[in-house]
């Protein structure tokens, strides 16, 4: 039985065009390039441009999520001095800039707008009665 299987496998099959046999592999390579590699290269190029264009006074977010304002740039060492709170400054490498905060980021929210309490509808529809411990909600606190 084993010899019969080897005999079947050993039969010469007609060789087709080698390009046709490699065509699926070439297509998969093209898909990987356009869907994975090229967008990643664009993101890396945009990040490099952002890091190099940072100037004193720019508001930034570091890659670790810290918000701050650039106070000083040491071009020789590529080190920034960033103020993260009034009177609190940190030194960081230029490559640690995650993104720049612009004024249009804050346009969606206006702190001067007050919410009219008459316009707010209550969340519960059972008249303030509590059905059980799961319905109790404590005050919202800010950290």
C-alpha positions in Angstrom: 0.0 0.0 0.0 2.8 2.4 0.9 4.6 1.6 -2.4 1.4 2.3 -4.3 1.2 5.8 -2.7 4.8 6.5 -3.6 4.2 5.4 -7.1 1.2 7.8 -7.4 3.2 10.7 -6.0 6.2 10.0 -8.2 4.3 10.4 -11.4 5.3 13.3 -13.4 2.7 16.0 -13.6 2.8 18.5 -16.5 4.8 21.5 -15.4 2.8 24.7 -15.9 4.1 28.3 -16.1 6.2 29.0 -13.0 4.8 32.5 -12.9 1.3 31.1 -12.4 2.4 29.0 -9.4 4.0 32.1 -7.7 1.2 34.5 -8.5 -0.7 33.9 -5.3 2.5 34.5 -3.3 3.1 37.7 -5.2 -0.4 38.9 -4.6 -0.2 38.2 -0.9 3.1 40.1 -0.7 1.4 43.1 -2.5 -1.6 43.0 -0.1 0.8 43.0 2.9 2.7 45.9 1.5 -0.4 48.1 0.8 -2.3 47.2 4.0 0.4 46.9 6.6 3.9 48.2 5.6 3.0 51.4 3.7 0.6 52.8 6.3 3.1 52.1 9.0 5.8 53.9 7.1 3.4 56.9 6.7 2.7 57.0 10.4 6.4 56.8 11.2 7.2 59.6 8.8 4.4 61.8 10.3 5.7 61.1 13.8 9.3 62.1 12.9 8.0 65.3 11.3 6.0 66.1 14.5 9.0 65.5 16.7 11.3 67.7 14.6 8.8 70.5 14.3 8.2 70.9 18.1 8.9 74.4 19.2 9.1 76.3 22.5 5.5 77.1 23.7 3.9 74.1 22.1 1.5 72.1 24.3 2.3 68.4 23.9 1.3 65.0 25.3 4.2 62.7 25.9 4.2 59.0 24.9 3.6 58.2 28.5 0.5 60.4 28.6 1.8 63.4 30.5 0.5 66.8 29.3 2.9 69.8 29.3 4.3 72.9 27.6 7.7 73.0 26.0 9.9 75.6 27.8 13.3 74.9 26.3 14.9 72.8 23.6 18.5 71.7 23.7 19.2 71.0 20.0 22.6 69.4 20.7 21.2 66.6 22.9 17.6 66.6 21.6 16.4 67.2 25.2 13.3 69.2 26.0 12.4 71.0 29.2 8.6 70.6 29.7 6.4 72.2 32.3 3.8 69.7 33.4 2.3 71.8 36.3 3.0 75.4 37.4 6.5 75.3 38.8 7.1 71.7 37.9 9.5 71.0 35.1 10.8 67.7 33.6 13.5 67.0 31.1 12.8 64.5 28.4 14.1 63.4 25.1 12.5 64.8 22.0 11.5 61.3 20.8 9.1 61.1 23.8 6.6 63.5 22.2 3.4 61.6 21.5 1.4 64.4 19.9 0.9 68.1 19.8 -2.2 69.7 21.3 -3.8 72.4 19.2 -6.4 75.0 19.9 -9.0 73.2 17.7 -8.9 70.3 20.2 -10.7 72.5 22.8 -13.3 74.0 20.4 -15.8 71.2 21.1 -16.1 72.1 24.8 -16.7 75.5 26.1 -16.3 75.9 29.9 -18.4 79.0 30.0 -21.5 77.1 29.0 -23.7 76.2 31.9 -26.1 73.3 31.9 -29.7 74.3 32.7 -30.9 71.9 35.4 -34.5 72.1 34.0 -33.3 70.6 30.7 -31.7 67.5 32.4 -34.0 64.5 32.7 -33.6 62.1 35.6 -32.1 58.7 34.7 -34.4 56.6 36.8 -38.0 56.2 36.0 -39.3 54.8 39.3 -39.7 58.1 41.1 -36.7 58.1 43.4 -37.6 54.8 45.1 -34.8 52.4 45.5 -35.4 48.8 44.7 -32.2 47.4 46.1 -28.6 48.0 46.9 -27.7 48.0 43.1 -29.8 51.1 42.5 -27.9 53.2 45.0 -25.4 55.6 43.4 -23.0 57.7 45.4 -21.9 61.2 44.5 -19.5 61.5 41.7 -16.1 62.7 42.9 -13.2 64.1 40.9 -9.7 62.9 41.6 
